[in-house]
Amino acid sequence: MSAAKKAGNTADKVKGKVKETAGHAVGNERLEAEGHADQAKGDLKQAGEHVKDALED
C-alpha cells in the first residue's frame, strides 16, 4: 500500500472521528452518523488496499 493511500485512508478515519465527536457534543445525530460512515469508509478502503497488496505478493 502506498504511503499516500494509507494517509488518505487514515485521514478519512480521523475526519470521521472528529465529526462523530462533534455531533455527539452538540446532540446532532446526523453529524454523528456521518462520522461513523466516514470511519467505515476509511476502514473499507484500507481493507481493500490490504487485499490488493496480498494478491500482488
Buried (B, 14 or more C-beta within 10 A) or exposed (E): EEEEBEEBBEEBBEBBBEBBEBBEEEEBEEBBEBBBBBBEBBBEBBEEBEEEEEEEE
